[in-house]
Amino acid sequence: MENRACITGVVLAGGLGRRMGGVDKGLVEAAGRPLVSHVLATIAPQVSQVMINANRHHEEYASLGYPVISDVVTGSAGPLAGFHAALRAASTPLVLMVPCDTPALPATLVEALWTTLTDREVDIAYASDHERAHPAVVLMKRELADDLEQWLVSGGRKIDQWYARHPHASCHFDDARAFININTLNDRDAFGQ
């Protein structure tokens, strides 16, 4: 894709993994390799730079060959804290963010989100399918960093409420399986089959 030069991809692996008993989900093995490796293999060819947002196990993530960034805003800020860290660390005008527990993302993800962002003239384009929205699979303008920081400092935590403050659009994908989340060990085992 010709526009990949203006996009940094960030894999969000900063969560607490509560539904998996507190393990670092990005490092959980699925189909023979860590979940984060599946995501990296899909997004790296679609963007110019890649980073991993992690708040634990920095050495393990760094061993994958990409810069590791941590949340700046703390205090149970959730995925938006990862978004904020990504927007602050990126040097490109656009930032793709995807969770580490979505190992089946489409190879056309960035192109589709880019098309939605530019055609609809919005600041935020996020994935959806016929089953639901996937707001943590998102392409957004880096210039939103200051507003997101203010939102987080004022106590904002909900992605949809922050999106509502900006021009945003959903990008529809036909295959809901592309956005499966590995939230439990049973999910992991099913993915590996």
C-alpha positions in Angstrom: 0.0 0.0 0.0 1.5 3.4 -1.0 0.2 5.1 2.1 2.0 2.8 4.6 4.9 5.3 5.0 2.6 7.7 7.0 1.4 5.0 9.4 2.9 3.6 12.6 1.4 0.3 13.8 1.1 -0.3 17.6 0.2 -3.6 19.1 -1.6 -3.0 22.5 -0.3 -5.5 25.0 -0.5 -3.4 28.1 -3.6 -5.0 29.7 -3.8 -7.0 32.9 -5.1 -10.2 31.4 -7.7 -10.6 34.1 -9.8 -13.1 32.2 -6.7 -15.3 31.8 -5.8 -15.2 35.4 -3.5 -12.2 35.2 -1.1 -13.6 32.6 0.4 -11.3 30.0 -1.9 -12.2 27.0 0.5 -11.1 24.3 3.0 -13.7 25.4 0.5 -16.6 25.7 1.3 -19.3 23.1 -1.3 -20.0 20.4 -0.7 -22.2 17.4 3.0 -22.5 18.3 3.9 -18.8 18.9 3.0 -15.9 21.2 -0.3 -14.1 20.4 1.6 -10.9 19.8 3.7 -12.6 17.1 0.6 -13.4 15.1 -0.5 -9.8 15.2 3.0 -8.4 14.4 3.2 -10.7 11.4 0.0 -9.3 10.0 0.5 -5.6 10.6 4.2 -5.1 10.0 3.9 -5.4 6.2 1.0 -2.9 6.2 2.8 0.0 8.1 6.1 1.8 8.0 7.0 1.5 11.7 5.9 -0.9 14.4 5.9 -0.6 18.2 4.5 -2.7 21.1 2.7 -1.1 24.0 3.4 -3.1 27.1 3.5 -2.5 30.8 5.1 -5.7 31.9 7.7 -8.1 30.5 9.5 -5.4 28.4 12.5 -7.6 27.7 10.4 -10.4 26.2 8.5 -8.0 24.0 11.8 -6.2 23.0 13.2 -9.5 22.0 10.7 -9.5 19.1 12.7 -6.8 17.5 10.4 -3.8 17.9 10.5 -0.8 20.2 8.4 -1.2 23.4 6.5 1.7 24.9 4.6 1.9 28.2 1.5 3.8 29.2 2.2 7.3 30.4 -1.2 7.8 32.0 -1.8 5.2 34.7 -4.6 4.3 37.1 -6.8 1.8 35.3 -7.1 3.9 32.1 -7.6 0.8 30.0 -7.0 0.7 26.2 -7.2 4.5 25.9 -3.9 4.7 27.9 -2.3 2.5 25.3 -3.8 4.7 22.5 -2.3 7.7 24.3 1.1 6.1 24.6 1.0 5.2 20.9 0.0 8.6 19.7 2.7 10.2 21.8 5.4 7.8 20.6 4.6 7.8 16.9 6.3 10.1 14.5 3.9 9.5 11.6 0.7 11.4 11.1 -1.5 8.3 11.4 -1.4 5.5 14.0 -2.9 2.0 13.7 -3.7 0.4 17.0 -4.6 -3.3 17.4 -5.0 -5.5 20.5 -2.4 -8.3 21.0 -5.2 -10.8 21.4 -6.6 -10.6 17.9 -4.4 -13.0 16.0 -6.5 -13.4 12.8 -6.5 -9.8 11.6 -7.0 -9.3 7.8 -4.1 -8.6 5.5 -6.2 -5.7 4.1 -6.8 -4.1 7.5 -4.8 -0.9 7.0 -5.9 -0.3 3.5 -9.5 -0.6 4.4 -9.2 1.6 7.5 -7.2 4.1 5.4 -9.9 4.2 2.8 -12.6 4.8 5.4 -10.6 7.5 7.1 -9.9 9.4 3.9 -13.1 8.8 2.0 -15.3 9.8 5.0 -12.9 12.6 6.0 -12.8 11.5 9.6 -10.1 11.5 12.3 -10.8 8.0 13.5 -11.7 4.8 11.5 -12.3 1.6 13.5 -13.2 -1.9 12.4 -16.6 -3.5 12.6 -18.3 -6.6 11.2 -21.9 -7.9 11.0 -21.7 -9.0 14.7 -20.3 -5.9 16.4 -17.9 -3.0 16.5 -14.2 -3.4 17.3 -13.2 0.0 18.5 -9.7 -1.1 19.7 -8.8 -2.0 16.1 -8.4 1.6 14.8 -6.5 4.0 12.6 -6.4 7.5 13.9 -4.7 10.8 13.5 -1.7 11.4 15.8 -2.8 15.0 16.3 -5.5 13.7 18.7 -2.9 13.0 21.4 -3.5 16.2 23.3 -7.2 15.8 23.4 -6.9 12.2 24.5 -4.6 13.2 27.3 -7.0 15.8 28.5 -9.8 13.3 28.4 -7.8 10.7 30.4 -6.7 13.3 33.0 -10.3 14.4 33.5 -11.3 10.7 34.2 -12.6 9.7 30.8 -12.1 5.9 30.2 -14.7 4.8 27.6 -13.5 4.5 24.0 -16.9 5.2 22.5 -17.4 8.4 24.5 -14.0 9.7 23.5 -14.6 8.8 19.8 -17.9 10.7 19.9 -15.9 13.9 20.5 -14.3 13.6 17.1 -15.3 12.8 13.5 -15.2 9.0 13.3 -16.5 6.2 11.2 -16.8 2.4 11.3 -15.1 0.4 8.6 -17.1 -2.8 7.8 -15.3 -6.1 7.3 -17.3 -9.2 6.1 -15.4 -11.8 8.1 -16.2 -11.6 11.8 -13.6 -14.4 12.5 -10.8 -11.9 11.6 -11.5 -10.1 14.9 -11.7 -13.0 17.3 -10.3 -12.2 20.7 -8.4 -14.7 22.7 -9.7 -14.0 26.2 -9.5 -17.4 27.8 -7.3 -20.5 27.5 -10.3 -22.2 25.8 -10.3 -19.5 23.2 -6.5 -20.0 22.7 -7.0 -23.7 22.3 -9.8 -23.3 19.8 -7.7 -20.9 17.7 -4.8 -23.4 17.6 -7.0 -26.0 16.0 
